[in-house]
Amino acid sequence: MKTIKNIFFIIVGIAFLWCAWSTVKPFWDKYWLKKDMELAAVYGTKRSIEETRQFLDKKMTESGLGFQGDDFEIDKDEKNDVYIAIRYQDSIRVFGALLKELEFEIEVRATDVKEYF
């Protein structure tokens, strides 16, 4: 009887962890997407918009987030300051059931810094 009880608690624990991960995953992905965008914005201060877009495309392929360079809005001004933005939708699904639709908008900026060495 004790082993059945233990197996039940293990199954409930695994189900709880799965639900927790399903809830956290869209926000986890958003965090890492923003970090990649910040890196690309800094990269873009010294490079062209097309090179920045290619860099973002490469980062998205590496991370497996499913975005492409064309999904991002990239602007660069005459002072070489870079602005990158993306708007996308994600959802929280637990065991295939849709719990909540989420809409994210991420914007990052990087200012050109002169090299001193």
C-alpha positions in Angstrom: 0.0 0.0 0.0 2.9 2.3 0.7 4.4 1.9 -2.7 1.1 2.7 -4.4 0.9 5.9 -2.3 4.5 6.8 -3.2 3.8 6.2 -6.9 0.7 8.4 -6.7 2.7 11.2 -5.1 5.5 10.9 -7.7 2.9 11.2 -10.5 1.2 14.2 -8.9 4.6 15.8 -8.4 5.6 15.3 -12.0 2.2 16.7 -13.1 2.7 19.7 -10.9 6.3 20.3 -12.3 4.9 20.0 -15.8 2.2 22.6 -15.1 4.7 24.9 -13.5 7.1 24.6 -16.5 4.3 25.2 -19.0 3.3 28.4 -17.1 6.9 29.7 -16.9 8.1 28.8 -20.3 6.7 31.7 -22.3 8.3 34.2 -19.9 11.6 32.2 -19.9 11.6 32.4 -23.7 10.8 36.2 -23.6 13.7 36.8 -21.2 16.2 35.0 -23.5 14.8 36.6 -26.6 15.3 40.0 -25.0 18.9 39.1 -24.1 19.6 38.1 -27.7 18.0 41.3 -29.0 20.2 43.4 -26.7 23.3 41.6 -27.9 22.2 42.2 -31.5 21.5 45.9 -30.8 25.0 46.4 -29.5 26.4 44.4 -32.5 24.3 46.7 -34.7 25.9 49.9 -33.5 29.1 49.0 -35.5 27.4 47.2 -38.4 24.7 47.8 -41.0 21.0 47.0 -40.4 21.2 44.0 -42.8 24.2 42.5 -40.9 22.3 43.0 -37.7 19.3 41.2 -39.1 21.5 38.3 -40.2 23.0 38.2 -36.8 19.6 38.1 -35.2 18.6 35.3 -37.7 21.6 33.3 -36.6 20.8 33.8 -32.9 17.2 32.7 -33.4 18.3 29.6 -35.3 20.7 28.7 -32.4 18.1 29.3 -29.7 15.3 27.5 -31.5 12.7 30.2 -30.7 11.2 30.1 -34.1 11.7 33.7 -35.1 13.6 35.0 -38.2 15.5 38.2 -38.8 12.6 39.6 -40.8 10.3 39.3 -37.8 12.1 42.2 -36.1 11.8 45.9 -36.6 15.3 47.3 -36.7 16.1 51.1 -36.9 19.5 52.8 -36.8 19.9 56.6 -36.6 22.7 58.9 -37.8 24.5 58.6 -34.4 24.6 54.8 -34.9 22.1 54.2 -32.1 20.1 51.0 -32.7 16.5 50.2 -31.9 15.1 46.7 -32.2 11.5 45.6 -31.5 9.3 42.6 -31.9 5.7 41.9 -31.1 4.5 38.3 -30.9 1.9 36.1 -29.3 2.5 33.0 -27.1 0.2 30.9 -24.9 0.2 28.9 -21.8 -0.9 25.4 -22.5 -1.1 22.6 -20.0 -1.5 19.0 -21.2 -2.7 20.5 -24.6 -5.4 22.7 -23.0 -5.1 26.4 -23.7 -5.1 28.4 -20.4 -4.1 31.8 -21.5 -3.1 33.7 -24.7 -0.2 36.1 -24.1 0.9 39.0 -26.2 4.5 40.2 -25.8 6.2 43.4 -27.1 9.9 43.7 -26.6 11.9 46.8 -27.4 15.7 47.3 -26.9 18.0 50.2 -27.6 21.8 50.4 -27.8 23.8 53.5 -27.9 27.0 53.6 -30.0 30.1 53.8 -27.7 33.4 55.0 -29.0 36.3 52.5 -28.8 39.2 53.8 -26.8 41.7 51.0 -27.4 
